[in-house]
Amino acid sequence: TSEAESLIKDGTANGGMAVKLENCILAVSNGVERVHIINGLHPHSLLKEVLTKRGIGTMIIKKNNDVYD
């Protein structure tokens, strides 16, 4: 979440992406373990993001020492 906050603060993420990141940060800070931002227009995008190591989107996790493979 700290990286997402930095991207919003320095203006790298703006407009719609800033809104997405702000809501991801809100969800994670309220107990959601992780949030994924993916392009739903690509075939099988959800499966590729969740079931592959590389994924195709952006995963937001709480800032702590947890490790996600």
N, CA and C atoms as an extended XYZ file, in Angstrom:
207
Properties=species:S:1:pos:R:3:atomname:S:1:resname:S:1:resid:I:1 pbc="F F F"
N         0.815       -1.198        0.000 N   THR     1
C         0.000        0.000        0.000 CA  THR     1
C         0.858        1.261        0.000 C   THR     1
N         2.034        1.184        0.588 N   SER     2
C         2.878        2.387        0.646 CA  SER     2
C         3.305        2.820       -0.751 C   SER     2
N         3.573        1.867       -1.626 N   GLU     3
C         3.940        2.224       -3.003 CA  GLU     3
C         2.754        2.858       -3.729 C   GLU     3
N         1.570        2.314       -3.529 N   ALA     4
C         0.366        2.886       -4.141 CA  ALA     4
C         0.136        4.307       -3.640 C   ALA     4
N         0.319        4.520       -2.346 N   GLU     5
C         0.160        5.862       -1.777 CA  GLU     5
C         1.161        6.841       -2.390 C   GLU     5
N         2.387        6.379       -2.593 N   SER     6
C         3.415        7.235       -3.203 CA  SER     6
C         3.066        7.599       -4.638 C   SER     6
N         2.544        6.634       -5.396 N   LEU     7
C         2.178        6.892       -6.790 CA  LEU     7
C         1.057        7.923       -6.886 C   LEU     7
N         0.139        7.889       -5.951 N   ILE     8
C        -0.938        8.883       -5.923 CA  ILE     8
C        -0.376       10.243       -5.531 C   ILE     8
N         0.443       10.256       -4.490 N   LYS     9
C         0.978       11.515       -3.961 CA  LYS     9
C         1.848       12.252       -4.982 C   LYS     9
N         2.700       11.502       -5.722 N   ASP    10
C         3.589       12.183       -6.675 CA  ASP    10
C         2.943       12.420       -8.034 C   ASP    10
N         1.671       12.007       -8.201 N   GLY    11
C         0.949       12.284       -9.433 CA  GLY    11
C         1.146       11.264      -10.540 C   GLY    11
N         1.956       10.241      -10.291 N   THR    12
C         2.148        9.193      -11.299 CA  THR    12
C         0.832        8.502      -11.596 C   THR    12
N         0.089        8.190      -10.550 N   ALA    13
C        -1.257        7.620      -10.696 CA  ALA    13
C        -2.249        8.763      -10.511 C   ALA    13
N        -3.024        9.038      -11.547 N   ASN    14
C        -4.013       10.115      -11.437 CA  ASN    14
C        -5.303        9.675      -12.097 C   ASN    14
N        -6.307       10.490      -11.996 N   GLY    15
C        -7.594       10.183      -12.612 CA  GLY    15
C        -8.173        8.873      -12.119 C   GLY    15
N        -8.608        8.050      -13.059 N   GLY    16
C        -9.251        6.789      -12.728 CA  GLY    16
C        -8.349        5.819      -11.992 C   GLY    16
N        -7.059        5.811      -12.329 N   MET    17
C        -6.151        4.887      -11.643 CA  MET    17
C        -5.954        5.299      -10.195 C   MET    17
N        -5.892        6.594       -9.922 N   ALA    18
C        -5.771        7.057       -8.538 CA  ALA    18
C        -6.987        6.625       -7.726 C   ALA    18
N        -8.154        6.714       -8.321 N   VAL    19
C        -9.379        6.299       -7.635 CA  VAL    19
C        -9.328        4.797       -7.345 C   VAL    19
N        -8.896        4.007       -8.320 N   LYS    20
C        -8.781        2.559       -8.108 CA  LYS    20
C        -7.812        2.266       -6.961 C   LYS    20
N        -6.652        2.905       -6.981 N   LEU    21
C        -5.654        2.670       -5.935 CA  LEU    21
C        -6.163        3.114       -4.569 C   LEU    21
N        -6.837        4.253       -4.506 N   GLU    22
C        -7.388        4.725       -3.228 CA  GLU    22
C        -8.373        3.712       -2.657 C   GLU    22
N        -9.202        3.133       -3.508 N   ASN    23
C       -10.168        2.142       -3.033 CA  ASN    23
C        -9.485        0.835       -2.649 C   ASN    23
N        -8.421        0.473       -3.336 N   CYS    24
C        -7.648       -0.713       -2.950 CA  CYS    24
C        -7.021       -0.509       -1.575 C   CYS    24
N        -6.442        0.657       -1.349 N   ILE    25
C        -5.831        0.980       -0.062 CA  ILE    25
C        -6.891        0.926        1.040 C   ILE    25
N        -8.052        1.485        0.776 N   LEU    26
C        -9.151        1.474        1.740 CA  LEU    26
C        -9.566        0.036        2.069 C   LEU    26
N        -9.708       -0.793        1.050 N   ALA    27
C       -10.116       -2.185        1.276 CA  ALA    27
C        -9.090       -2.929        2.120 C   ALA    27
N        -7.822       -2.787        1.770 N   VAL    28
C        -6.761       -3.490        2.496 CA  VAL    28
C        -6.649       -2.978        3.927 C   VAL    28
N        -6.815       -1.674        4.119 N   SER    29
C        -6.717       -1.125        5.478 CA  SER    29
C        -7.912       -1.515        6.342 C   SER    29
N        -8.961       -2.049        5.725 N   ASN    30
C       -10.144       -2.492        6.460 CA  ASN    30
C       -10.273       -4.007        6.504 C   ASN    30
N        -9.150       -4.695        6.314 N   GLY    31
C        -9.140       -6.131        6.538 CA  GLY    31
C        -9.076       -7.037        5.331 C   GLY    31
N        -9.256       -6.507        4.134 N   VAL    32
C        -9.131       -7.346        2.946 CA  VAL    32
C        -7.663       -7.728        2.802 C   VAL    32
N        -7.383       -9.003        2.581 N   GLU    33
C        -5.999       -9.487        2.546 CA  GLU    33
C        -5.212       -8.927        1.361 C   GLU    33
N        -5.814       -8.926        0.183 N   ARG    34
C        -5.159       -8.383       -1.004 CA  ARG    34
C        -6.213       -8.027       -2.040 C   ARG    34
N        -5.863       -7.063       -2.896 N   VAL    35
C        -6.766       -6.586       -3.941 CA  VAL    35
C        -6.009       -6.628       -5.260 C   VAL    35
N        -6.708       -7.021       -6.311 N   HIS    36
C        -6.100       -7.092       -7.640 CA  HIS    36
C        -6.785       -6.108       -8.571 C   HIS    36
N        -5.984       -5.366       -9.333 N   ILE    37
C        -6.507       -4.507      -10.397 CA  ILE    37
C        -6.140       -5.198      -11.707 C   ILE    37
N        -7.161       -5.566      -12.488 N   ILE    38
C        -6.900       -6.252      -13.757 CA  ILE    38
C        -7.766       -5.657      -14.862 C   ILE    38
N        -7.329       -5.852      -16.092 N   ASN    39
C        -8.086       -5.433      -17.257 CA  ASN    39
C        -9.036       -6.562      -17.631 C   ASN    39
N       -10.303       -6.377      -17.378 N   GLY    40
C       -11.285       -7.410      -17.641 CA  GLY    40
C       -11.603       -7.628      -19.105 C   GLY    40
N       -11.015       -6.833      -19.985 N   LEU    41
C       -11.269       -6.990      -21.416 CA  LEU    41
C       -10.409       -8.078      -22.051 C   LEU    41
N        -9.365       -8.520      -21.365 N   HIS    42
C        -8.512       -9.588      -21.880 CA  HIS    42
C        -9.120      -10.942      -21.533 C   HIS    42
N        -9.112      -11.880      -22.478 N   PRO    43
C        -9.684      -13.201      -22.189 CA  PRO    43
C        -9.019      -13.876      -20.987 C   PRO    43
N        -9.807      -14.413      -20.116 N   HIS    44
C        -9.347      -15.181      -18.958 CA  HIS    44
C        -8.462      -14.371      -18.010 C   HIS    44
N        -8.637      -13.050      -17.988 N   SER    45
C        -7.759      -12.187      -17.194 CA  SER    45
C        -7.810      -12.514      -15.699 C   SER    45
N        -8.976      -12.803      -15.171 N   LEU    46
C        -9.086      -13.128      -13.751 CA  LEU    46
C        -8.329      -14.414      -13.427 C   LEU    46
N        -8.505      -15.428      -14.240 N   LEU    47
C        -7.789      -16.690      -14.023 CA  LEU    47
C        -6.275      -16.501      -14.123 C   LEU    47
N        -5.834      -15.741      -15.108 N   LYS    48
C        -4.398      -15.499      -15.286 CA  LYS    48
C        -3.813      -14.732      -14.093 C   LYS    48
N        -4.565      -13.797      -13.562 N   GLU    49
C        -4.069      -13.006      -12.436 CA  GLU    49
C        -3.997      -13.833      -11.167 C   GLU    49
N        -5.022      -14.613      -10.897 N   VAL    50
C        -5.112      -15.307       -9.616 CA  VAL    50
C        -4.392      -16.661       -9.616 C   VAL    50
N        -4.352      -17.331      -10.749 N   LEU    51
C        -3.828      -18.698      -10.769 CA  LEU    51
C        -2.439      -18.857      -11.362 C   LEU    51
N        -1.782      -17.769      -11.738 N   THR    52
C        -0.408      -17.871      -12.241 CA  THR    52
C         0.523      -17.064      -11.346 C   THR    52
N         1.779      -17.463      -11.311 N   LYS    53
C         2.750      -16.748      -10.466 CA  LYS    53
C         2.972      -15.322      -10.945 C   LYS    53
N         3.033      -15.099      -12.253 N   ARG    54
C         3.319      -13.781      -12.790 CA  ARG    54
C         2.097      -12.873      -12.775 C   ARG    54
N         0.920      -13.435      -13.070 N   GLY    55
C        -0.281      -12.613      -13.127 CA  GLY    55
C        -0.250      -11.667      -14.305 C   GLY    55
N        -1.304      -10.865      -14.436 N   ILE    56
C        -1.345       -9.878      -15.524 CA  ILE    56
C        -1.813       -8.517      -15.028 C   ILE    56
N        -1.965       -8.373      -13.744 N   GLY    57
C        -2.467       -7.119      -13.189 CA  GLY    57
C        -1.571       -6.599      -12.090 C   GLY    57
N        -2.173       -5.854      -11.191 N   THR    58
C        -1.477       -5.266      -10.051 CA  THR    58
C        -2.120       -5.766       -8.776 C   THR    58
N        -1.293       -6.268       -7.851 N   MET    59
C        -1.799       -6.745       -6.576 CA  MET    59
C        -1.402       -5.749       -5.488 C   MET    59
N        -2.366       -5.345       -4.690 N   ILE    60
C        -2.128       -4.438       -3.570 CA  ILE    60
C        -2.269       -5.256       -2.290 C   ILE    60
N        -1.235       -5.191       -1.441 N   ILE    61
C        -1.262       -5.893       -0.161 CA  ILE    61
C        -0.940       -4.909        0.950 C   ILE    61
N        -1.317       -5.284        2.164 N   LYS    62
C        -1.050       -4.427        3.323 CA  LYS    62
C         0.451       -4.291        3.537 C   LYS    62
N         0.878       -3.133        3.970 N   LYS    63
C         2.308       -2.934        4.207 CA  LYS    63
C         2.709       -3.573        5.532 C   LYS    63
N         3.314       -4.745        5.424 N   ASN    64
C         3.873       -5.455        6.563 CA  ASN    64
C         4.855       -6.485        6.037 C   ASN    64
N         5.228       -7.435        6.819 N   ASN    65
C         6.236       -8.405        6.411 CA  ASN    65
C         5.664       -9.676        5.796 C   ASN    65
N         4.362       -9.707        5.513 N   ASP    66
C         3.774      -10.883        4.890 CA  ASP    66
C         4.346      -11.074        3.491 C   ASP    66
N         4.531      -12.310        3.096 N   VAL    67
C         5.052      -12.628        1.771 CA  VAL    67
C         3.988      -13.409        1.021 C   VAL    67
N         3.705      -13.002       -0.191 N   TYR    68
C         2.732      -13.688       -1.047 CA  TYR    68
C         3.461      -14.244       -2.250 C   TYR    68
N         3.289      -15.514       -2.533 N   ASP    69
C         3.936      -16.137       -3.699 CA  ASP    69
C         3.061      -16.007       -4.919 C   ASP    69
